[in-house]
Amino acid sequence: MIKKQTRTIKNTIFRNVFFSVCTAAASAMLALLVIVFIFYINSMKSEIISSTSHTAEYLNHLTDNAARLEFLHAMFDDMQSERKTLITENGNVIYDNDADADQMENHLARPEVKSAMETGSGEASRSSKTVGKRIYYYATKLDDGMILRSAKPLNVISNTISILIPACILLMLLIIMGTGVVSKHITRKIMKPIYSIDINNIDKDNIYQELLPFFERIEEENAEKEKTEAIRREFSANVSHELKTPLTSISGYAQMITNGMAKPEDITMFGLKIEKEAERLILLIEDIIRLSNLDESSGIAEPEQIRLDEVVIETISHLEPQIKHRDVSVYFSGDESVILGQRTLICELCYNIIDNAIKYNKPGGRIDVYVGKSPEGTEFSVADTGIGIAEEDLERIFERFYRVDKSHSKTVGGTGLGLSIVKHAAMLHNAKIDIQSELGKGTTIKVIFTPAE
């Protein structure tokens, strides 16, 4: 699985590097074409403006149109790259080196001519009906009011770009091939430190800082898996032990009766012990099944309104025989409190907490039970004056079969799963458990039911 994921990371890095470089190269190439296009356009415009201005300056020194036309014929009749047109104040064309001036229509309405008439110069870009090409025009006004216009086909630019594009494509292909080689090299170099990592012994000093949170998370998951595995092994051992103990007793008493080793007057006592151990076994199996069901539950499907104070009072009443047997005093205080949840689970939660307070109390001890409002929600708390819990045991009391005082647990009975059920029931009700205890002085357990958002 790890090998497959590493390959995926490697391919991802290669793709990212490759496409990033190719995208950057393509963008640079496109930007270069745009820059060349803009530069060529501006250069062409500057060249036309400059040549038109110089020609106009020379024409201004000529005194009559005949001399001007003679000059224009001599200079531009054979020029094909640039078109020159001389236009009178009335818009009539008297010279054009690319068409018959006598056949040309009036140019007074042309944008560049109109602008030159008004401001001294003008420019425009459009398709020419005369020559059938996209043309850039620049016109300037002579001293006597005539207009000298220059024009250059834009297809020259298109031809230049069409020459550049194949060159750019060829260059791009070379870049792509080079990028592939470079990307493989870069990917190999990036992945080398990752390949050398020992997942079970991560050297944080020689690892990429960007990957540190990822490997720290792996370490945490490994530690969590080890902890879970340890709890599972301990749980399996505890289940085996807890099941074996009553079964051994049942088997032993049954064999004594079957083999005739039990006296007739002891058979009834042995039968009662077998019955007691069987009940203990049934309770243990029921609790294990209940915990398994809670593990599989993701929430409460149909929560109902529950009077928490009534549930607690009923629980105390149900535990009255144990209260008298242990010689403890239970005091209840509180007010009407309603929560949303599953009544059966809430009953089990209350029962297990109060039952533990009774079992692990001292003779003549006291238990204070409270139900009411708190700043965080609805509170259910049980405070006893019992044997207490050592600080190092507080974090583990909700583990399955974990017993704080194993010698004392033998006398009070129970399956050792009560607080595990409490923890799961609280989680399903979005409740928070707070426990405070001092060895030899007692324990207080608070369950806070927060209101649903």
Secondary structure, DSSP 8 states (H G I E B T S, - for coil): -HHHHHHHHHHHHHHHHHHHHHHHHHHHHHHHHHHHHHHHHHHHHHHHHHHHHHHHHHHHT--SHHHHHHHHHHHHTT--SSEEEEE-TTS-EEEESSS-GGG----TTSHHHHHHHHHSEEEEEEE-TTT-SEEEEEEEE-TTS-EEEEEEETHHHHHHHHHHHHHHHHHHHHHHHHHHHHHHHHHHHHHHHHHT--TTS--GGGS-GGGHHHHHHHHHHHHHHHHHHHHHHHHHHHHHHHHHHHHHHHHHHHHHHHTT-S-HHHHHHHHHHHHHHHHHHHHHHHHHHHHHHHHH--S-SS-EEEEHHHHHHHHHHHTHHHHHHHT-EEEEEE---EEEE-HHHHHHHHHHHHHHHHHTS-TT-EEEEEEEEETTEEEEEEEE-SS---GGGGGGTTSTT--S-HHHHHHH---S-HHHHHHHHHHHTTEEEEEEEETTTEEEEEEEE----
